């Protein structure tokens, strides 16, 4: 896939509602890492992968939708944790589908081990993949997957000629 520019791929990371409370809100479910910890880990991994990230959080559905729309022109892909909007927002689903950019959905918890209303994601079907249940690592795995989609494949390793004499049999 070709990047928006000749620069490294630029990935928009969106954190949905209540994720600003990470580290405080239900640590048994969401872990003790704060949102700042998540963003710092993403920025560190992005640097090692050769991609750029811009991390944003909002509790407002319309703002998340506006940012998804912005991704159409300014970003090469989206990594998103829609939070509770995963299960309720047709509008966010439609925005993700409309931008025609690869999007990976992530969740800190395994939503299938939780309440039944969390078992259905409206947004996952319009994403290239979804990763959940691994805490902060869900974000890191999602970023790796998205970077792999956006970066050119590595050049095949050439075999250096052997300096050892050829053995005759």
N, C-alpha and C positions, 0 to 999 in steps of 0.2 A: 504494500500500500504506500502511496506517495504522501509525504508530509505536506501540510499546508504551505510550507516554505522549505528551503534547503536546510533550515536549522533542525535541531533534534525535534522529534515529535513532542508536542505539547499536550498534556493530559489534564483535563479538568476533573478535580476530585470534589464531589458534592456530598456533604453530610446533611441528612434530613433532620426532622424535628427531634428535639430532646437530646441529640448527640452532644450538644454543648454541655450537658450534665455528666458526661462520661467521667468515671472515677468516683462520682458521688451517688449516682442513680443506680440502684440495684447492682452493686458490685458482684454479687454472686451470679448474676446473669450476664452482665456486660463487662466485667473485669474491673481492675483498678486503674488501668491506663486512662489518662485524661485525653481530651481531644487534641491538646497541644502535643502530647506524647505520640499520638497517632500521626499527626501531621509531620512531626519531626522525623519519625521513622520512614514515612513515605518520601520525604524530601531526600533523606540519606540514600534510600534504595534507588530513587529516581536518578540521582547523580551517578551511582554505580552502574545503572543500566543504560545511561546515555539518553535519558528522556527528561523533560521538564514537567513539573506539576504545579498547579495552582489550586490551593485548597480553600474551600468555602463552606460555611455552614449557615443554614437558615431554618427557622421554625415555621416559615411561611410558604405555603404551596406555590403561590404565584411567583415568588422570588426564585424558587428552585426552577420553575418552568422557564422564567426569563433567562436564567443562567444556562439551561439546556439549549434554549434557542440561540444564545450567544455562542455556544460551542459549535454550531453549524459553520460559522465563519472564522472563529478564532482558535479552535482547538482541533486536534486530530482524533481524540477519543475522550470518553467520559468513564470515570470510575465513580459509582454512586451507591451510597447507602441511603435509600429513601426513607428509612425508619418506618414509622406507622403508615406513611403514604403508600408503602409497598402494597398494602392490602385494600386500599380505599381510593386511590387516585387514578381515575381513568384519564384525567387531564395530563398528569405527569407521564403516564404510559404513552399517550398520543404524542406528547412533545418529544420523548425519546425516539419513537418511531419516525417522526417527521424529520429529524436532523440527518438521518442517513450516515451516522458516524458509529463506529464500534463503541459499545457501551457494556461494561461489566458491572453487575449488581453484586454487592457484598453485604454481609450481615455478620455482626460479632457473634451472635448466638445462633444455634441451630433452630430455626423457626419451626421445624417439624417436630421438635421435642417440646413445644410450647402449646399455648391455647389453640384450639381448632381454628379460630378465625385468622390466625397467623399462617396457616398452612397454604394459603393461596396467595401467590404474588401476581398482581396485575402488571407489574413492570418487567419481570423476568422474561416473558415470552418475546419481548422486543429487544432484549439484550443478547449479546453473543454468548454470554455465560453468566453463571451465578456461583458464588463461593460463600459458604456460611459455616458457622459453628467453630471457628478457630480463633476467636477473639481478634486481637490486633493483627494476627497473621492472616486473617481473611482479607484484609486490605492489602497486605504485602503480596499475597498470592494473586490477588486480582490485578494489582499493578504489574506484576511479572507477566501475567497472561496478556494483558493489554499491550505492554511494551513489545512482547513477542509478535503480536499481530501487526504492530506499526513499524517496527524496525526491519530493515532489509535482512534477509538471511545472511548468516556469516559466510564469507568466502570459503570455498573448500580448501582444506589444508593441503599444500603441495608437499610432496615427499621430496626431501632433499636427496640428491644422489649420495649413495653410500661411498664412504672413503675406504671401506674395507675391500680387500681384493676379493674378487668373485671366486668362489670355491667351485672347482670342477668335480663332477661326480662321475 
